[in-house]
Amino acid sequence: MKPKFEQLSVTAKTGLVAMFVLVTVLIVSTWVATNIYRQTQADLDYRLHGTLESSISQVKQRFHEYKTIVGYWADEPQLLRAIHNPVTSKPAFSEKYTKERLNLILTPTLEEHQFRDFKLLDQNGVVLMSRSGHDIDQETIDKAIIDSVWQGNVEVSLPFLSSRMWKDINGLVAYRTPTMFVMAPIKDNRHMTFAILVFEFDPDPVFIPIFHSNQVGLTGKTYGVNRDGLLLTHVKNITQLKESNLLDSHSSHTEFKLSLNTSQIQNHGLTAVAQSLQEDKSGSNINGYKDVRGIDVIGAWRWDDELRMGIVTETDKEEAYHLYRQVIKSIIMGVLSACVIIILTAIIYVRTSKAVILSHQQRDGIINNAAEGIVMIDNNSIISIANPAAADMFGYQTKELLGCDVAMLLSPEQQKEHKQLVQNAKIIGPRVFDSTRNLKGFRKDGSFFPLELTVSPIKLDENTYFVGVMRDITNRVEQEQALILAKEEAEQAKEKAEQANRAKSEFLSKMSHEFRTPLNAILGFSQLLSMENLSESHADSITMISTSGQHLLNLVNDILDVSQIESGQMTVSLENVNVNQLIQDVIPLIEAQLSHLNLTLSVESFLDESVWVIADHMKLKQVILNLLSNAVKYNRPNGFIGITISQKDQQTISISIQDGGMGLSEQQQASLFEPFNRLGKESSDIEGTGIGLVISRELLRVMNGTLIVHSAINQGSTFTICLPSAQSDGIQEQNEAVLADDVIRQHDAQHDIKILYIEDNPANMALVRQLLSRFSHYQLLEADTAELGMELARKHLPDIVLMDINLPGMSGFDALELLIEEKLTDHMTVVALSANALLSEVQRGLDAGFNYYLTKPIDFNQLVETLHAIATDKLSQKNA
């Protein structure tokens, strides 16, 4: 069911939207106006307080200058000498001489700072002497201020009405004009005050410039009042005050003639300002109140204890809020204009929409009732129209498709092709438009289906759109698709198997190389040490190192054997093997493991002399070591291991290895030869991989032998190796060759042979360097990269090149290719010396052009014999 809003007519929808927009505009406008009003009030309050503080600060600064001046003269020695005796002896005080001296001293200061007069006062404030002489014996100002000065303070009095006539700021002589005193105590040499020095000055030149310049707006004014609200300083707007009958029409001054508490203004709200100042409080009113003229103003005030007066600053509310009212008017006009535009727009929209809707309904009726799926996309491949048939075809609701990339309906491999098609529509469009294509559709549930698509471009408002008509052709191609899928699955399975084999071969080759590289150093240096004159114990140690290293090499070979066994490529080198000697070689490797469980080891043979079998010496040794290792690991404490050599029949020799362990059940024996199956010992501390028995059985199989298991729970296990016996007639003992001194001397009797060794492993390089140092006729050139080796080869033309395969940068194969290309191999023999020991790698090296391919770890006998053969051949060529 559609939402209620969707069920409304176009007119109703438009009306609701227009109403919503109008309400939003009104709300936003009200919010804006409110914020502007608050900001305006905050700004006015900040400006009023700033003006107030500036006025007070400037007045205090001026009074501080006056205090400094009067204080200076009160301490001036010549002034003290002039007045001390006349003041202390009053009968002579009125002498004309004293007055003339004071006039002479103080008149320049009075004229410079525009002071009206100077006076000398006694402790009671009575005038003892003045410049004018008209106020002798008069009392002047408040006794509290006199007392403060007499106690040593410098004070400025409040404005008060003078007892004589002075010129005002307008230059007119007037009686009872405002005046002020700045006073300082005069002290004798005992620091006792004996008189007060007073400079009298007109307050208007102080207050009017400061208060009239510090104002907010053109109508702003600043003035001072006392605690009773009486005006102490001049204010502007005298004409309006006279018109309001608050000031005498003949008066030119407002000081002491107007009070904030007069009955005429009780209803104006100003008494709150006076009351606040009487309580030594500060405040402000930015909402508005009426001043003495009856005009609405805003203002701020503060009582200042230092000045002993309240300072008020005001400005007309009309002026203060003028900009705000203009902004509000503009907002109102804007809102009204927006409302008119919205209403007109809504009316026009309703009229045009009805025609468009009718056209859309007709179009939708055709599209929605079509049996084929129809989709329209824009230049960005976004779906703008989709009919129900298309939505059902892909398992979507119609609204789910709108606004989505049409590529979501195609299989991943066709999405890229589709995007290129849309981007290059002008170039390749004629080849695909109005033609039918078979694609793979992608449903919402993740399934695919065959899709037939016909695309046609259309032009709307100068924009190009594409309309696709789609059909589900699943039934038509079901059998064909099934065959294709089956073929693809088979090919994929084959490819995966081949990839797995390649990955395994690459891994085994790399692993073999990585293991053989350090083993090369171990076995190589042990061989070098064996050539030295060593003590018996040291020689035994070197032998043990060499034997153990060889065993580790055999283990690496085991892993390679797994791959070769699985691929059926395992090969063996069958020869006559002395079983007794082989077991004697193995026992030292096992004896070190017996002490852990305190095991005993015994060997029995049916013959005292040697027993021979036909086998691969290394692989048979590997099998016996593996079986003995298992007998140790799975034995009991204080148990035993027995090795028995017997003759099963005339053609077969058996080697049995028995242990005193826990034994195996029939179920365990059935799983014994499954790769990596450790029969529940995975979580124990016994090391192992579970492949040793598998390899052992397969190695014996390719050597024409068998491995038989007999075991029972709590009775131990016996593993029996059966191999073909070898005839003892004519068999010679096969001992490992050692580089004896006579071999060195034999090979040393040759001409100088240049050998270039290219090897990136420093240990291998050192190993070969030490070996060849024993032969004086070999001259060794060294290079740790193929690039450097190529330079040395071109420069020195060596007879023999020993080449590692895995080199940094250029590989050994790449270097060989360059040597062949530059025809350097015509004069030199290239020998590969690599840890890549797989038969396939050896054959690959020989096919590439290496004359010899030797594997690591290096067999010194084999290497020396190879070098000797090459050197002999080179010598024969030179002699010929």
Salt bridges, closest charged atoms under 4 A:
GLU6 OE1 - LYS13 NZ 3.98
ASP43 OD2 - ARG47 NH1 3.95
ASP45 OD1 - HIS49 ND1 3.42
GLU53 OE1 - ARG302 NH1 2.82
GLU65 OE1 - ARG62 NE 3.99
GLU100 OE2 - LYS96 NZ 3.81
GLU112 OE1 - HIS113 NE2 3.99
ASP117 OD2 - LYS119 NZ 3.61
ASP135 OD2 - LYS119 NZ 2.05
ASP147 OD1 - LYS143 NZ 2.58
GLU155 OE1 - ARG308 NH1 3.41
ASP168 OD2 - HIS253 NE2 2.95
ASP188 OD2 - ARG190 NH2 3.52
GLU200 OE1 - LYS119 NZ 3.36
ASP202 OD2 - ARG116 NH2 3.33
ASP204 OD2 - HIS253 ND1 3.78
GLU255 OE1 - HIS253 ND1 3.51
GLU279 OE1 - LYS281 NZ 3.10
ASP280 OD1 - ARG227 NH1 2.47
ASP291 OD2 - LYS221 NZ 3.33
ASP291 OD2 - ARG293 NH2 2.64
ASP296 OD1 - LYS290 NZ 3.24
ASP304 OD2 - LYS60 NZ 2.78
ASP304 OD2 - ARG302 NH2 2.41
GLU306 OE1 - LYS60 NZ 3.51
GLU314 OE1 - LYS221 NZ 3.52
ASP316 OD1 - ARG293 NH2 2.84
GLU318 OE2 - ARG325 NH2 3.16
ASP364 OD1 - ARG363 NH2 2.90
GLU372 OE2 - ARG471 NE 3.78
GLU400 OE2 - LYS444 NZ 2.90
GLU413 OE2 - LYS440 NZ 3.32
GLU417 OE2 - ARG437 NH2 3.17
GLU452 OE1 - ARG471 NH1 3.41
GLU452 OE2 - ARG476 NH2 3.08
ASP472 OD2 - ARG443 NH2 3.46
GLU495 OE2 - ARG502 NH2 3.33
GLU514 OE2 - LYS510 NZ 3.81
GLU514 OE2 - HIS513 ND1 3.79
GLU532 OE2 - ARG774 NH2 2.94
GLU566 OE1 - LYS504 NZ 3.18
ASP616 OD2 - LYS619 NZ 3.95
GLU698 OE2 - ARG697 NE 3.89
GLU698 OE1 - ARG701 NE 2.81
ASP748 OD1 - HIS777 ND1 2.96
GLU759 OE1 - LYS856 NZ 2.66
GLU782 OE2 - ARG769 NE 2.54
ASP804 OD1 - LYS856 NZ 3.61
GLU822 OE2 - ARG794 NH2 2.88
GLU841 OE1 - ARG844 NH1 3.76
GLU865 OE2 - HIS747 NE2 3.97
